[in-house]
Amino acid sequence: MRFPPRPPVKRRRAGLVVALAALAGLVAGAGGTAAGMSLRDEPAPAPRPSATPAPTDEQLLLGDPTAPGVEPPVGGGWPSSWPTFVSTEPTKPIKGLDGVGFDFRVPPAWNCEQVATAAAAAHYRCGGGDAGGGDLIVRTCETPCTEERRTALRQREEAWGLQWTRSGPFATWAETTQIDGKRMYGLVYVAFWRSTPEGQIDRQLVVRLTAPLATSDHLKKVVNSIRDETFTL
């Protein structure tokens, strides 16, 4: 029996080399295609958010009250029975607060710390000890500071939902003995005054204080001290 002759070894090896080279080319081509598809399918980077504009004076220092005072204010004048600091009583002078424009007196344990400032406004938190304390805010009221503008500013202040009492054409106040269901004294005073003598009404003052009922007179004395410095006829 005769067997067919074997093909030359060199030729077989050459064919194998060609086949392997072709396979390598296919793998490389597939890899390149996948890489290209991966690059094409990759999502574009998200655009950077634009810079947030700096808050204005109004945005910085106007609140968003949960219970503003009830409008319009009712007549009632200023409580003559509220106590004032007497000359023999120990007090602390508060002077030179940036952006405030007036000095006043407080109980000895009180301090005033700056919360925020802007070009035309300032916010301080005053208080200490068991005498309570709260917010002191001064801001510009654009001239002419009309009744409509004064009302709009007043409506942006927290007043525990109380009825405003009018004390002259440029001041209102409200007080309570219960805050958030708790027995506590609260006093809020909003006034408009002149930053320069004989000038136009151009400033708003907000004083909002709380204290235990037993020390409520301290708040009344502080507000009377401030009112003496800013009272506008």
N, CA and C atoms as a LAMMPS dump frame, in Angstrom:
ITEM: TIMESTEP
0
ITEM: NUMBER OF ATOMS
699
ITEM: BOX BOUNDS ff ff ff
-5.0000000000000000e+02 5.0000000000000000e+02
-5.0000000000000000e+02 5.0000000000000000e+02
-5.0000000000000000e+02 5.0000000000000000e+02
ITEM: ATOMS id mol type element x y z
1 1 1 N 0.836 -1.189 0
2 1 2 C 0 0 0
3 1 3 C 0.883 1.256 0
4 2 1 N 0.549 2.212 -0.81
5 2 2 C 1.369 3.423 -0.938
6 2 3 C 0.658 4.605 -0.292
7 3 1 N 1.377 5.391 0.493
8 3 2 C 0.856 6.583 1.151
9 3 3 C 1.165 7.814 0.317
10 4 1 N 0.207 8.834 0.384
11 4 2 C 0.49 10.062 -0.369
12 4 3 C 1.665 10.803 0.247
13 5 1 N 2.401 11.476 -0.548
14 5 2 C 3.589 12.185 -0.026
15 5 3 C 3.195 13.323 0.908
16 6 1 N 4.041 13.551 1.957
17 6 2 C 3.81 14.638 2.91
18 6 3 C 4.15 15.984 2.266
19 7 1 N 3.366 17.034 2.607
20 7 2 C 3.729 18.349 2.085
21 7 3 C 5 18.836 2.717
22 8 1 N 5.695 19.663 2.03
23 8 2 C 6.975 20.159 2.587
24 8 3 C 6.74 20.885 3.914
25 9 1 N 7.644 20.653 4.884
26 9 2 C 7.512 21.231 6.233
27 9 3 C 7.568 22.756 6.183
28 10 1 N 8.481 23.295 5.402
29 10 2 C 8.655 24.743 5.352
30 10 3 C 7.393 25.42 4.893
31 11 1 N 6.713 24.8 3.919
32 11 2 C 5.503 25.411 3.4
33 11 3 C 4.401 25.438 4.447
34 12 1 N 4.295 24.313 5.242
35 12 2 C 3.278 24.266 6.3
36 12 3 C 3.522 25.344 7.345
37 13 1 N 4.791 25.473 7.699
38 13 2 C 5.126 26.496 8.697
39 13 3 C 4.83 27.889 8.171
40 14 1 N 5.096 28.051 6.892
41 14 2 C 4.822 29.373 6.315
42 14 3 C 3.345 29.687 6.358
43 15 1 N 2.531 28.691 6.061
44 15 2 C 1.081 28.918 6.117
45 15 3 C 0.62 29.23 7.526
46 16 1 N 1.191 28.523 8.509
47 16 2 C 0.821 28.78 9.907
48 16 3 C 1.2 30.188 10.318
49 17 1 N 2.373 30.629 9.892
50 17 2 C 2.814 31.981 10.219
51 17 3 C 1.862 33.009 9.629
52 18 1 N 1.451 32.771 8.382
53 18 2 C 0.531 33.703 7.737
54 18 3 C -0.795 33.757 8.479
55 19 1 N -1.283 32.578 8.892
56 19 2 C -2.559 32.519 9.608
57 19 3 C -2.487 33.246 10.933
58 20 1 N -1.37 33.017 11.654
59 20 2 C -1.22 33.69 12.951
60 20 3 C -1.132 35.205 12.769
61 21 1 N -0.441 35.637 11.752
62 21 2 C -0.327 37.082 11.5
63 21 3 C -1.675 37.692 11.182
64 22 1 N -2.46 36.953 10.389
65 22 2 C -3.795 37.463 10.058
66 22 3 C -4.67 37.559 11.295
67 23 1 N -4.578 36.524 12.177
68 23 2 C -5.359 36.529 13.406
69 23 3 C -4.952 37.688 14.305
70 24 1 N -3.647 37.925 14.392
71 24 2 C -3.168 39.042 15.205
72 24 3 C -3.677 40.359 14.664
73 25 1 N -3.73 40.461 13.334
74 25 2 C -4.249 41.686 12.74
75 25 3 C -5.713 41.896 13.068
76 26 1 N -6.494 40.795 13.046
77 26 2 C -7.911 40.911 13.382
78 26 3 C -8.102 41.346 14.832
79 27 1 N -7.287 40.731 15.727
80 27 2 C -7.411 41.091 17.152
81 27 3 C -7.055 42.544 17.364
82 28 1 N -5.951 42.985 16.721
83 28 2 C -5.54 44.382 16.874
84 28 3 C -6.599 45.31 16.319
85 29 1 N -7.176 44.95 15.165
86 29 2 C -8.211 45.783 14.576
87 29 3 C -9.434 45.847 15.453
88 30 1 N -9.802 44.704 16.027
89 30 2 C -10.968 44.706 16.927
90 30 3 C -10.71 45.554 18.142
91 31 1 N -9.492 45.444 18.688
92 31 2 C -9.149 46.252 19.854
93 31 3 C -9.197 47.723 19.537
94 32 1 N -8.673 48.124 18.369
95 32 2 C -8.717 49.519 17.986
96 32 3 C -10.127 50.016 17.798
97 33 1 N -10.978 49.142 17.199
98 33 2 C -12.377 49.532 16.993
99 33 3 C -13.081 49.72 18.32
100 34 1 N -12.831 48.789 19.27
101 34 2 C -13.467 48.894 20.59
102 34 3 C -13.021 50.147 21.304
103 35 1 N -11.709 50.442 21.17
104 35 2 C -11.211 51.645 21.827
105 35 3 C -11.841 52.88 21.222
106 36 1 N -11.968 52.88 19.892
107 36 2 C -12.592 54.015 19.245
108 36 3 C -14.037 54.171 19.655
109 37 1 N -14.758 53.032 19.739
110 37 2 C -16.145 53.096 20.167
111 37 3 C -16.245 53.577 21.601
112 38 1 N -15.275 53.115 22.443
113 38 2 C -15.309 53.542 23.85
114 38 3 C -15.118 55.039 23.963
115 39 1 N -14.186 55.57 23.131
116 39 2 C -13.952 57.006 23.181
117 39 3 C -15.156 57.783 22.679
118 40 1 N -15.807 57.228 21.622
119 40 2 C -16.964 57.926 21.083
120 40 3 C -18.15 57.873 22.027
121 41 1 N -18.295 56.728 22.768
122 41 2 C -19.443 56.559 23.651
123 41 3 C -19.282 57.257 24.983
124 42 1 N -18.06 57.699 25.331
125 42 2 C -17.831 58.334 26.63
126 42 3 C -18.575 59.658 26.689
127 43 1 N -19.403 59.875 27.74
128 43 2 C -20.197 61.113 27.801
129 43 3 C -19.308 62.332 27.923
130 44 1 N -19.752 63.421 27.326
131 44 2 C -19.008 64.673 27.408
132 44 3 C -19.018 65.179 28.842
133 45 1 N -17.944 65.794 29.313
134 45 2 C -17.917 66.31 30.693
135 45 3 C -19.014 67.341 30.922
136 46 1 N -19.627 67.243 32.112
137 46 2 C -20.712 68.167 32.44
138 46 3 C -20.171 69.585 32.517
139 47 1 N -20.923 70.554 32.025
140 47 2 C -20.45 71.95 32.113
141 47 3 C -20.379 72.412 33.55
142 48 1 N -19.386 73.204 33.848
143 48 2 C -19.239 73.722 35.199
144 48 3 C -20.353 74.721 35.501
145 49 1 N -20.911 74.634 36.711
146 49 2 C -21.962 75.607 37.042
147 49 3 C -21.403 77.015 37.066
148 50 1 N -22.203 77.955 36.64
149 50 2 C -21.771 79.345 36.652
150 50 3 C -21.639 79.837 38.084
151 51 1 N -20.786 80.79 38.292
152 51 2 C -20.548 81.316 39.641
153 51 3 C -21.831 81.921 40.208
154 52 1 N -22.106 81.611 41.482
155 52 2 C -23.294 82.156 42.141
156 52 3 C -23.079 83.634 42.433
157 53 1 N -24.003 84.492 41.999
158 53 2 C -23.81 85.917 42.259
159 53 3 C -23.824 86.22 43.749
160 54 1 N -23.048 87.185 44.145
161 54 2 C -22.998 87.564 45.559
162 54 3 C -24.364 88.068 46.006
163 55 1 N -24.786 87.71 47.219
164 55 2 C -26.097 88.166 47.69
165 55 3 C -26.136 89.672 47.854
166 56 1 N -27.274 90.237 47.573
167 56 2 C -27.455 91.665 47.783
168 56 3 C -27.685 91.924 49.258
169 57 1 N -27.674 93.208 49.625
170 57 2 C -27.939 93.574 51.014
171 57 3 C -29.282 93.017 51.464
172 58 1 N -30.273 93.122 50.588
173 58 2 C -31.617 92.677 50.958
174 58 3 C -31.635 91.172 51.186
175 59 1 N -30.989 90.41 50.272
176 59 2 C -30.981 88.961 50.408
177 59 3 C -30.207 88.523 51.641
178 60 1 N -29.146 89.261 51.962
179 60 2 C -28.3 88.877 53.078
180 60 3 C -28.966 89.081 54.426
181 61 1 N -29.709 90.157 54.573
182 61 2 C -30.168 90.539 55.894
183 61 3 C -31.681 90.604 56.064
184 62 1 N -32.452 90.298 55.026
185 62 2 C -33.894 90.216 55.185
186 62 3 C -34.28 88.777 55.457
187 63 1 N -35.17 88.591 56.416
188 63 2 C -35.541 87.25 56.788
189 63 3 C -36.694 86.696 55.963
190 64 1 N -37.037 85.455 56.261
191 64 2 C -38.192 84.798 55.665
192 64 3 C -39.056 84.322 56.834
193 65 1 N -39.857 85.228 57.41
194 65 2 C -40.53 84.919 58.673
195 65 3 C -41.596 83.835 58.519
196 66 1 N -41.717 83.017 59.543
197 66 2 C -42.795 82.029 59.575
198 66 3 C -44.082 82.643 60.106
199 67 1 N -43.958 83.71 60.895
200 67 2 C -45.138 84.363 61.468
201 67 3 C -44.887 85.858 61.585
202 68 1 N -44.965 86.601 60.468
203 68 2 C -44.76 88.054 60.541
204 68 3 C -45.871 88.727 61.315
205 69 1 N -45.645 89.976 61.669
206 69 2 C -46.659 90.73 62.394
207 69 3 C -47.9 90.978 61.556
208 70 1 N -49.02 91.133 62.233
209 70 2 C -50.3 91.337 61.557
210 70 3 C -50.436 92.802 61.162
211 71 1 N -50.736 93.042 59.906
212 71 2 C -50.941 94.385 59.376
213 71 3 C -52.439 94.691 59.266
214 72 1 N -52.812 95.97 59.318
215 72 2 C -51.962 97.126 59.614
216 72 3 C -51.813 97.305 61.115
217 73 1 N -50.822 98.092 61.548
218 73 2 C -50.656 98.329 62.982
219 73 3 C -51.858 99.074 63.567
220 74 1 N -52.174 98.746 64.799
221 74 2 C -53.254 99.442 65.499
222 74 3 C -52.643 100.533 66.369
223 75 1 N -53.429 101.549 66.685
224 75 2 C -52.936 102.627 67.542
225 75 3 C -52.718 102.146 68.965
226 76 1 N -51.813 102.793 69.645
227 76 2 C -51.546 102.398 71.023
228 76 3 C -50.443 103.192 71.677
229 77 1 N -49.63 103.852 70.852
230 77 2 C -48.555 104.655 71.425
231 77 3 C -47.453 103.798 72.035
232 78 1 N -46.625 104.451 72.826
233 78 2 C -45.505 103.769 73.474
234 78 3 C -45.846 103.527 74.936
235 79 1 N -45.578 102.301 75.445
236 79 2 C -45.949 101.989 76.837
237 79 3 C -45.156 102.829 77.843
238 80 1 N -45.809 103.725 78.494
239 80 2 C -45.138 104.585 79.478
240 80 3 C -44.725 103.826 80.725
241 81 1 N -45.315 102.645 80.933
242 81 2 C -45 101.857 82.131
243 81 3 C -43.713 101.046 81.979
244 82 1 N -43.157 100.975 80.778
245 82 2 C -41.937 100.196 80.611
246 82 3 C -40.776 100.856 81.346
247 83 1 N -39.985 100.073 82.065
248 83 2 C -38.888 100.645 82.853
249 83 3 C -37.726 101.083 81.957
250 84 1 N -36.894 101.932 82.5
251 84 2 C -35.676 102.393 81.834
252 84 3 C -34.496 102.197 82.776
253 85 1 N -33.294 102.221 82.233
254 85 2 C -32.103 102.167 83.076
255 85 3 C -32 103.465 83.877
256 86 1 N -31.813 103.326 85.172
257 86 2 C -31.617 104.498 86.02
258 86 3 C -30.12 104.718 86.214
259 87 1 N -29.775 105.914 86.629
260 87 2 C -28.36 106.296 86.69
261 87 3 C -27.558 105.452 87.678
262 88 1 N -28.23 104.942 88.716
263 88 2 C -27.511 104.159 89.728
264 88 3 C -27.428 102.676 89.367
265 89 1 N -28.01 102.303 88.262
266 89 2 C -28.064 100.886 87.878
267 89 3 C -26.829 100.511 87.063
268 90 1 N -26.184 99.378 87.401
269 90 2 C -25.019 98.972 86.601
270 90 3 C -25.441 98.561 85.195
271 91 1 N -24.783 99.14 84.207
272 91 2 C -25.049 98.825 82.797
273 91 3 C -23.736 98.794 82.027
274 92 1 N -23.812 98.354 80.806
275 92 2 C -22.647 98.344 79.92
276 92 3 C -22.971 99.18 78.68
277 93 1 N -22.102 100.122 78.309
278 93 2 C -22.339 100.88 77.078
279 93 3 C -21.908 100.071 75.856
280 94 1 N -22.739 100.09 74.836
281 94 2 C -22.403 99.476 73.556
282 94 3 C -22.155 100.615 72.575
283 95 1 N -20.903 100.736 72.13
284 95 2 C -20.527 101.874 71.296
285 95 3 C -19.802 101.405 70.039
286 96 1 N -19.993 102.178 68.98
287 96 2 C -19.195 102.004 67.773
288 96 3 C -19.419 100.721 67.004
289 97 1 N -20.594 100.13 67.085
290 97 2 C -20.856 98.93 66.287
291 97 3 C -20.867 99.302 64.807
292 98 1 N -20.078 98.603 64.028
293 98 2 C -19.947 98.907 62.61
294 98 3 C -21.294 98.784 61.899
295 99 1 N -21.713 99.851 61.224
296 99 2 C -22.938 99.841 60.457
297 99 3 C -24.185 100.173 61.241
298 100 1 N -24.062 100.432 62.547
299 100 2 C -25.244 100.699 63.378
300 100 3 C -25.517 102.196 63.455
301 101 1 N -24.544 102.977 63.899
302 101 2 C -24.707 104.422 63.866
303 101 3 C -25.248 105.049 65.129
304 102 1 N -25.401 104.293 66.2
305 102 2 C -25.821 104.89 67.472
306 102 3 C -25.303 104.012 68.609
307 103 1 N -25.238 104.585 69.799
308 103 2 C -24.807 103.874 70.995
309 103 3 C -26.021 103.61 71.883
310 104 1 N -25.905 102.619 72.762
311 104 2 C -26.994 102.31 73.682
312 104 3 C -26.434 101.533 74.859
313 105 1 N -27.295 101.236 75.829
314 105 2 C -26.85 100.566 77.037
315 105 3 C -27.57 99.224 77.195
316 106 1 N -26.863 98.287 77.821
317 106 2 C -27.39 96.932 78.018
318 106 3 C -27.023 96.458 79.422
319 107 1 N -27.597 95.359 79.888
320 107 2 C -27.181 94.805 81.183
321 107 3 C -25.701 94.432 81.177
322 108 1 N -25.048 94.408 82.322
323 108 2 C -23.603 94.179 82.383
324 108 3 C -23.14 92.871 81.744
325 109 1 N -23.98 91.834 81.773
326 109 2 C -23.566 90.531 81.24
327 109 3 C -23.721 90.43 79.726
328 110 1 N -24.282 91.451 79.097
329 110 2 C -24.549 91.382 77.667
330 110 3 C -23.321 91.738 76.83
331 111 1 N -23.277 91.154 75.629
332 111 2 C -22.329 91.531 74.59
333 111 3 C -23.072 91.529 73.263
334 112 1 N -22.533 92.21 72.274
335 112 2 C -23.11 92.223 70.928
336 112 3 C -22.067 91.67 69.956
337 113 1 N -22.417 90.604 69.263
338 113 2 C -21.519 89.972 68.308
339 113 3 C -22.078 90.109 66.901
340 114 1 N -21.196 90.406 65.975
341 114 2 C -21.611 90.595 64.591
342 114 3 C -21.998 89.267 63.959
343 115 1 N -23.143 89.255 63.288
344 115 2 C -23.609 88.066 62.574
345 115 3 C -23.34 88.197 61.082
346 116 1 N -23.677 89.352 60.501
347 116 2 C -23.482 89.576 59.067
348 116 3 C -23.439 91.073 58.808
349 117 1 N -22.73 91.446 57.744
350 117 2 C -22.701 92.836 57.331
351 117 3 C -22.79 92.91 55.815
352 118 1 N -23.23 94.025 55.323
353 118 2 C -23.282 94.294 53.894
354 118 3 C -23.014 95.775 53.711
355 119 1 N -23.023 96.216 52.462
356 119 2 C -22.687 97.614 52.197
357 119 3 C -23.648 98.572 52.881
358 120 1 N -24.901 98.162 53.045
359 120 2 C -25.895 99.085 53.606
360 120 3 C -26.709 98.429 54.711
361 121 1 N -26.122 97.493 55.429
362 121 2 C -26.874 96.805 56.478
363 121 3 C -25.916 96.137 57.454
364 122 1 N -26.415 95.864 58.663
365 122 2 C -25.62 95.178 59.68
366 122 3 C -26.546 94.383 60.588
367 123 1 N -26.086 93.221 61.001
368 123 2 C -26.867 92.343 61.871
369 123 3 C -25.981 91.923 63.038
370 124 1 N -26.46 92.178 64.256
371 124 2 C -25.755 91.785 65.47
372 124 3 C -26.68 90.94 66.34
373 125 1 N -26.073 90.073 67.128
374 125 2 C -26.828 89.327 68.13
375 125 3 C -26.324 89.763 69.498
376 126 1 N -27.243 90.291 70.298
377 126 2 C -26.88 90.851 71.595
378 126 3 C -27.565 90.068 72.705
379 127 1 N -26.881 89.921 73.825
380 127 2 C -27.476 89.245 74.962
381 127 3 C -26.419 88.617 75.843
382 128 1 N -26.887 87.891 76.845
383 128 2 C -25.977 87.212 77.749
384 128 3 C -26.617 86.941 79.09
385 129 1 N -26.192 85.872 79.708
386 129 2 C -26.713 85.522 81.022
387 129 3 C -28.185 85.156 80.966
388 130 1 N -28.872 85.349 82.102
389 130 2 C -30.29 84.995 82.166
390 130 3 C -31.181 86.167 81.756
391 131 1 N -30.556 87.243 81.236
392 131 2 C -31.333 88.413 80.835
393 131 3 C -31.831 88.313 79.402
394 132 1 N -31.583 87.177 78.748
395 132 2 C -32.078 86.974 77.396
396 132 3 C -31.258 87.721 76.367
397 133 1 N -31.887 87.987 75.214
398 133 2 C -31.208 88.698 74.145
399 133 3 C -31.841 88.374 72.801
400 134 1 N -31.154 88.768 71.728
401 134 2 C -31.692 88.512 70.393
402 134 3 C -31.029 89.362 69.335
403 135 1 N -31.799 89.733 68.312
404 135 2 C -31.267 90.365 67.118
405 135 3 C -31.351 91.889 67.167
406 136 1 N -30.305 92.507 66.642
407 136 2 C -30.285 93.938 66.375
408 136 3 C -29.865 94.093 64.915
409 137 1 N -30.771 94.636 64.088
410 137 2 C -30.524 94.777 62.66
411 137 3 C -30.746 96.224 62.265
412 138 1 N -29.803 96.761 61.511
413 138 2 C -29.935 98.098 60.954
414 138 3 C -29.687 97.991 59.461
415 139 1 N -30.57 98.575 58.653
416 139 2 C -30.388 98.54 57.213
417 139 3 C -30.882 99.849 56.589
418 140 1 N -30.452 100.099 55.387
419 140 2 C -30.868 101.29 54.661
420 140 3 C -32.276 101.103 54.119
421 141 1 N -33.082 102.134 54.242
422 141 2 C -34.378 102.196 53.574
423 141 3 C -34.223 103.203 52.439
424 142 1 N -34.356 102.723 51.227
425 142 2 C -34.148 103.576 50.062
426 142 3 C -35.035 104.811 50.125
427 143 1 N -34.433 105.963 49.893
428 143 2 C -35.205 107.212 49.925
429 143 3 C -35.84 107.479 48.562
430 144 1 N -37.048 108.01 48.558
431 144 2 C -37.841 108.31 49.756
432 144 3 C -38.35 107.033 50.415
433 145 1 N -38.17 106.959 51.716
434 145 2 C -38.593 105.782 52.49
435 145 3 C -40.093 105.914 52.762
436 146 1 N -40.865 105.594 51.757
437 146 2 C -42.31 105.795 51.804
438 146 3 C -42.985 104.796 52.742
439 147 1 N -44.249 105.058 53.027
440 147 2 C -45 104.14 53.879
441 147 3 C -45.081 102.759 53.257
442 148 1 N -45.196 102.699 51.939
443 148 2 C -45.244 101.397 51.268
444 148 3 C -43.94 100.634 51.467
445 149 1 N -42.819 101.306 51.359
446 149 2 C -41.532 100.638 51.563
447 149 3 C -41.356 100.236 53.019
448 150 1 N -41.791 101.076 53.93
449 150 2 C -41.665 100.741 55.35
450 150 3 C -42.518 99.513 55.684
451 151 1 N -43.705 99.462 55.12
452 151 2 C -44.579 98.309 55.359
453 151 3 C -43.963 97.039 54.785
454 152 1 N -43.417 97.124 53.565
455 152 2 C -42.811 95.95 52.93
456 152 3 C -41.638 95.429 53.752
457 153 1 N -40.817 96.333 54.297
458 153 2 C -39.703 95.895 55.133
459 153 3 C -40.201 95.264 56.426
460 154 1 N -41.206 95.858 57.022
461 154 2 C -41.74 95.327 58.279
462 154 3 C -42.334 93.928 58.091
463 155 1 N -42.924 93.685 56.932
464 155 2 C -43.541 92.386 56.677
465 155 3 C -42.522 91.263 56.527
466 156 1 N -41.256 91.621 56.389
467 156 2 C -40.21 90.602 56.27
468 156 3 C -39.591 90.24 57.615
469 157 1 N -40.183 90.721 58.701
470 157 2 C -39.611 90.467 60.022
471 157 3 C -40.477 89.506 60.832
472 158 1 N -39.808 88.579 61.485
473 158 2 C -40.494 87.647 62.383
474 158 3 C -41.06 88.416 63.571
475 159 1 N -42.367 88.207 63.82
476 159 2 C -43.017 88.88 64.954
477 159 3 C -44 87.946 65.636
478 160 1 N -43.789 86.634 65.497
479 160 2 C -44.59 85.61 66.172
480 160 3 C -46.085 85.746 65.88
481 161 1 N -46.422 86.329 64.73
482 161 2 C -47.814 86.463 64.343
483 161 3 C -48.611 87.452 65.172
484 162 1 N -47.916 88.375 65.857
485 162 2 C -48.601 89.329 66.733
486 162 3 C -49.121 90.529 65.957
487 163 1 N -50.103 91.178 66.507
488 163 2 C -50.619 92.422 65.933
489 163 3 C -49.646 93.549 66.242
490 164 1 N -49.231 94.271 65.204
491 164 2 C -48.357 95.416 65.413
492 164 3 C -49.117 96.536 66.118
493 165 1 N -48.43 97.218 67.02
494 165 2 C -48.952 98.429 67.647
495 165 3 C -48.146 99.612 67.142
496 166 1 N -48.829 100.643 66.703
497 166 2 C -48.151 101.814 66.151
498 166 3 C -47.759 102.781 67.265
499 167 1 N -46.526 103.273 67.175
500 167 2 C -46.048 104.295 68.099
501 167 3 C -45.528 105.452 67.264
502 168 1 N -46.425 106.336 66.85
503 168 2 C -46.044 107.404 65.945
504 168 3 C -45.989 106.885 64.516
505 169 1 N -45.653 107.732 63.562
506 169 2 C -45.692 107.34 62.154
507 169 3 C -44.556 106.434 61.709
508 170 1 N -43.484 106.317 62.525
509 170 2 C -42.297 105.605 62.064
510 170 3 C -41.858 104.449 62.962
511 171 1 N -42.695 104.014 63.868
512 171 2 C -42.3 102.933 64.766
513 171 3 C -43.486 102.043 65.099
514 172 1 N -43.208 100.749 65.211
515 172 2 C -44.202 99.78 65.648
516 172 3 C -43.54 98.787 66.592
517 173 1 N -44.348 98.145 67.421
518 173 2 C -43.809 97.17 68.363
519 173 3 C -44.867 96.111 68.664
520 174 1 N -44.418 95.001 69.221
521 174 2 C -45.327 93.935 69.643
522 174 3 C -44.635 93.137 70.736
523 175 1 N -45.405 92.594 71.655
524 175 2 C -44.845 91.789 72.738
525 175 3 C -45.742 90.591 72.997
526 176 1 N -45.154 89.545 73.578
527 176 2 C -45.894 88.33 73.888
528 176 3 C -45.293 87.672 75.115
529 177 1 N -46.068 86.82 75.756
530 177 2 C -45.578 86.041 76.902
531 177 3 C -45.582 84.545 76.59
532 178 1 N -45.702 84.21 75.304
533 178 2 C -45.679 82.798 74.908
534 178 3 C -45.088 82.681 73.509
535 179 1 N -44.044 81.869 73.39
536 179 2 C -43.371 81.648 72.117
537 179 3 C -43.226 80.153 71.895
538 180 1 N -43.733 79.678 70.771
539 180 2 C -43.669 78.249 70.431
540 180 3 C -44.238 77.384 71.553
541 181 1 N -45.333 77.839 72.133
542 181 2 C -45.997 77.061 73.165
543 181 3 C -45.336 77.111 74.524
544 182 1 N -44.284 77.921 74.686
545 182 2 C -43.576 78.007 75.953
546 182 3 C -43.785 79.386 76.577
547 183 1 N -43.818 79.404 77.897
548 183 2 C -43.94 80.668 78.62
549 183 3 C -42.613 81.415 78.535
550 184 1 N -42.603 82.448 77.735
551 184 2 C -41.388 83.226 77.503
552 184 3 C -41.796 84.603 77.015
553 185 1 N -40.991 85.59 77.374
554 185 2 C -41.29 86.943 76.94
555 185 3 C -40.601 87.227 75.609
556 186 1 N -41.341 87.858 74.709
557 186 2 C -40.786 88.265 73.427
558 186 3 C -41.176 89.696 73.104
559 187 1 N -40.224 90.46 72.591
560 187 2 C -40.457 91.859 72.255
561 187 3 C -39.783 92.149 70.923
562 188 1 N -40.544 92.721 69.982
563 188 2 C -39.973 93.109 68.693
564 188 3 C -40.341 94.559 68.43
565 189 1 N -39.343 95.331 68.018
566 189 2 C -39.497 96.768 67.796
567 189 3 C -38.913 97.093 66.43
568 190 1 N -39.708 97.724 65.571
569 190 2 C -39.264 98.119 64.235
570 190 3 C -39.468 99.62 64.098
571 191 1 N -38.41 100.342 63.753
572 191 2 C -38.497 101.795 63.648
573 191 3 C -37.709 102.268 62.436
574 192 1 N -38.049 103.456 61.975
575 192 2 C -37.358 104.098 60.862
576 192 3 C -36.889 105.467 61.334
577 193 1 N -35.641 105.824 61.008
578 193 2 C -35.05 107.026 61.558
579 193 3 C -34.085 107.656 60.568
580 194 1 N -33.572 108.805 60.968
581 194 2 C -32.642 109.575 60.136
582 194 3 C -31.206 109.268 60.549
583 195 1 N -30.392 108.895 59.591
584 195 2 C -28.989 108.636 59.92
585 195 3 C -28.213 109.934 60.102
586 196 1 N -28.739 111.045 59.597
587 196 2 C -28.134 112.359 59.813
588 196 3 C -29.202 113.31 60.333
589 197 1 N -28.85 114.167 61.287
590 197 2 C -29.853 115.098 61.837
591 197 3 C -30.482 115.942 60.735
592 198 1 N -31.774 116.105 60.839
593 198 2 C -32.545 116.919 59.9
594 198 3 C -32.571 116.337 58.488
595 199 1 N -32.02 115.127 58.317
596 199 2 C -32.059 114.493 56.996
597 199 3 C -33.356 113.735 56.781
598 200 1 N -33.423 113.044 55.658
599 200 2 C -34.599 112.242 55.357
600 200 3 C -34.562 110.928 56.127
601 201 1 N -35.727 110.329 56.301
602 201 2 C -35.796 108.985 56.879
603 201 3 C -35.119 108.032 55.909
604 202 1 N -34.052 107.378 56.36
605 202 2 C -33.298 106.519 55.438
606 202 3 C -32.758 105.25 56.087
607 203 1 N -33.149 104.978 57.327
608 203 2 C -32.641 103.79 58.008
609 203 3 C -33.775 103.037 58.689
610 204 1 N -33.649 101.725 58.691
611 204 2 C -34.587 100.878 59.424
612 204 3 C -33.853 100.189 60.574
613 205 1 N -34.522 100.113 61.693
614 205 2 C -33.995 99.44 62.879
615 205 3 C -34.944 98.322 63.281
616 206 1 N -34.376 97.147 63.548
617 206 2 C -35.157 96.014 64.037
618 206 3 C -34.497 95.491 65.303
619 207 1 N -35.264 95.406 66.377
620 207 2 C -34.793 94.798 67.623
621 207 3 C -35.786 93.699 67.971
622 208 1 N -35.305 92.462 68.05
623 208 2 C -36.165 91.315 68.351
624 208 3 C -35.5 90.503 69.467
625 209 1 N -36.107 90.538 70.661
626 209 2 C -35.476 89.972 71.849
627 209 3 C -36.414 88.994 72.552
628 210 1 N -35.828 88.008 73.211
629 210 2 C -36.59 87.073 74.038
630 210 3 C -35.871 86.867 75.364
631 211 1 N -36.647 86.511 76.393
632 211 2 C -36.068 86.291 77.72
633 211 3 C -37.07 85.521 78.577
634 212 1 N -36.603 84.891 79.667
635 212 2 C -37.554 84.341 80.633
636 212 3 C -38.457 85.445 81.162
637 213 1 N -39.665 85.08 81.529
638 213 2 C -40.615 86.091 82.007
639 213 3 C -40.054 86.9 83.169
640 214 1 N -39.267 86.245 84.018
641 214 2 C -38.752 86.926 85.21
642 214 3 C -37.787 88.057 84.875
643 215 1 N -37.177 88.019 83.684
644 215 2 C -36.2 89.063 83.327
645 215 3 C -36.677 89.897 82.136
646 216 1 N -37.979 89.932 81.921
647 216 2 C -38.508 90.676 80.773
648 216 3 C -38.217 92.171 80.873
649 217 1 N -38.097 92.708 82.082
650 217 2 C -37.825 94.138 82.224
651 217 3 C -36.482 94.523 81.614
652 218 1 N -35.527 93.595 81.589
653 218 2 C -34.234 93.901 80.982
654 218 3 C -34.412 94.24 79.498
655 219 1 N -35.267 93.494 78.81
656 219 2 C -35.491 93.75 77.39
657 219 3 C -36.143 95.106 77.176
658 220 1 N -37.101 95.423 78.014
659 220 2 C -37.781 96.718 77.882
660 220 3 C -36.804 97.873 78.104
661 221 1 N -35.895 97.705 79.052
662 221 2 C -34.91 98.756 79.305
663 221 3 C -33.967 98.924 78.113
664 222 1 N -33.553 97.807 77.518
665 222 2 C -32.662 97.89 76.358
666 222 3 C -33.362 98.6 75.204
667 223 1 N -34.604 98.219 74.929
668 223 2 C -35.338 98.848 73.831
669 223 3 C -35.573 100.327 74.116
670 224 1 N -35.86 100.678 75.356
671 224 2 C -36.018 102.092 75.687
672 224 3 C -34.714 102.863 75.485
673 225 1 N -33.587 102.229 75.802
674 225 2 C -32.295 102.877 75.594
675 225 3 C -32.045 103.111 74.108
676 226 1 N -32.357 102.118 73.285
677 226 2 C -32.187 102.262 71.834
678 226 3 C -33.154 103.305 71.287
679 227 1 N -34.378 103.272 71.757
680 227 2 C -35.384 104.219 71.264
681 227 3 C -34.988 105.661 71.587
682 228 1 N -34.388 105.88 72.739
683 228 2 C -33.954 107.231 73.1
684 228 3 C -32.94 107.787 72.081
685 229 1 N -32.172 106.869 71.457
686 229 2 C -31.127 107.312 70.534
687 229 3 C -31.635 107.444 69.096
688 230 1 N -32.763 106.809 68.772
689 230 2 C -33.213 106.776 67.385
690 230 3 C -34.62 107.322 67.187
691 231 1 N -35.245 107.781 68.252
692 231 2 C -36.627 108.216 68.136
693 231 3 C -36.768 109.341 67.118
694 232 1 N -37.73 109.179 66.224
695 232 2 C -37.981 110.164 65.17
696 232 3 C -39.402 110.687 65.287
697 233 1 N -39.559 111.988 65.352
698 233 2 C -40.883 112.584 65.413
699 233 3 C -41.559 112.539 64.04
